[in-house]
Amino acid sequence: MMSRTGVTRRTTRRAYLPIVIGPIVLAVCWIVIGVLAGAQHAACWGGFELTKVAGPLALNYRLDPNVGPALPLFGYAAQSISAYLLLFLCGLIAVRRRSRTTLVAISSIGTAIVSLYFCAAYIAAYRDLLDGGMFCDLGFELIPYGGLILAAVVIVVGTAVGWLIDRRDMAGSH
């Protein structure tokens, strides 16, 4: 049903796709890494315990290493979800501007691309976690930054493509 602004509920719901799918994808990736690290005794963390994972994260976030596992892990999760939050907010802007093409490019395609990145990045980082070494957890710690950068690139490209398609459609209708 069309509202008075011309935007359907279905279109508006599409803007929420990154905020719904993103945490699910991240949770599945983290659960799989946790199960594999525990089963294969990841050398980087000496098995899988939340305190051993949170310790290096606490140092990266400039927290006291003895702060406990909750705050660093929450910070890592929030940083990871921020890529999806950025897609969500830009999707809402596209809905407000009534640009369905841009909304599809950002919400649907952008969520798929960022989700594939997170899955591939955690698969690639797992080998370092398993083998250990001086910088074994560096890839794991940098994954959220890459997701945020990729989300920003997807938004810029999706907006440009949506604008070009909308412009072409408008020129063809005149």
N, C-alpha and C positions, 0 to 999 in steps of 0.2 A: 504494500500500500504506500502510495506517495504521500509524503508530508507536504506542508505548504511551502517548504524550501526546495522541494524537488529531489530530495535525497531519500532513498528508501531505507527501511530498517536493515535490510540485507546488506546494503552498501555500508552502512554505519558499522554493522557487525564485523565486516571485513577488516576494519581498522583495528579491531581488538585481536586479530589473529596473532601478531607477534607476542603480545603479552600472555596469551594462552599457550601457544605452542612452545615458545622459548624456554620457560622454566621446565616444561616436560622434557624437552630435548636435553637440557643441561642435567637434569636429575638422572635421566637414563645414562648419560655419559659418565657421570660421577659414580653412579652405582656400579656400572660395569668396571670402571677403573678400580674402585674399592674392592670388589669381589676378586678381580684378577690380581691386584696387588697383595691381597691377603692370601690367596691360594698359591701364588708363585713366590711369595716372600720378596717383594720388591726391595732391591738392595739400597735404593736411594733413601727409603724411609725405614728400613729395617722391619719390613712387614707393613701392615696397615693399621695404624692407630691414629686417631684424630689429633692427639697431642703432637705426634711426630710430623704430621702434615701442617699443622697450624704454627709450629715453631718458626720455620723459615718464612712463612707468610707474615708472621708478626714482625719479623725483622724488616721485611720489605715495606710494611705499612708504618714503620717507625714506632712500633709498640713494644712494650716490655715483653721479652720472650716468655715470662712467667705469667702473662695475663690470662692464660687458659685458652682452650681451643675455640670457644664460641665466637669471640669478637673477630679474630682474623679470618675464620671460615665464613662468617657472615659478610665481612668486607669483600672477600673473594667472590662470594655468590652475588652480592650486589653489583660488583664491578662487572661480572659476567652478564648479568641480566640487563645492565645498562645499555648494551647494544640493542636488545629487543625493545627496551623502553624508548630509545631514540627512534626506532622504526615506528613504534606505536604513536608517538607524539606527532611525527611527520605524517602518518596516516590520518590522524585527526585533522591536521591542517589541510590535507588534500580533500577530506570530506567537507570541511568548512568552505573550501574554495570550489566545491562541486566538480572536482577533477577526478572522475572515476578511473581514467587511464593511469594517472599518477598513483592513485590509491592501489590499483592492482599491481603496478610495478614495485611500489614500496612495500606494501603489506604482504601480498602473496608471494611474489617472486623474491623480494628481499628477505623474507623470513626463511624461505627455502635455501637461499644462498648462504645466509649467516648460519643456519642450522647445519648445513653440509660442512661449512668451515669448522664449526666447533667439533663435529664428529671426527673429521679428518685430522684436526689438530690434536685432539686427545689420543687418537690412534698413533699418530707420529710421536707424541711426547711420551707415550707409555714405554717405548723401547728404552729410552734414557732412564726412566724411573726404575725399570727392571734391572738394568745393568749397573747402575750407580755411577759414581765418579764425582769430580769436583763440582760441576755445574749440572748435576743430574735433574734437579727440579726446576731449572731455569725455564725450559720450554713450557712446563706446566704453569709456571707463574706468569708467563708472558701471553698466554692464550687469550685472556680477557681483553688485553690491549689490542690485539689483532682483530678480535671480534668487533670492537668499537670502531676501529679504523675502517674495517670492511663495511659496517653498517653505514658509516658516513659516506663512503664511496657509492654504495648502493643507492642511497638517498639522492645524491647528486646526479648520478646516471639515470635513475628512475624518474626523477623530476624532469630532466632534460628530454628523455625519450617521451614521457607523457605529454610534455609541452609541445614537442614536435608533432606527435600524433594528433593531439587536439587541434593544433594549428592547421595541419593538413586537412582534417575533417571539416574545419570551419571554412577553409578556402574552397573545398569541394562542394559545400552546400550553397555557396553564393553563386 
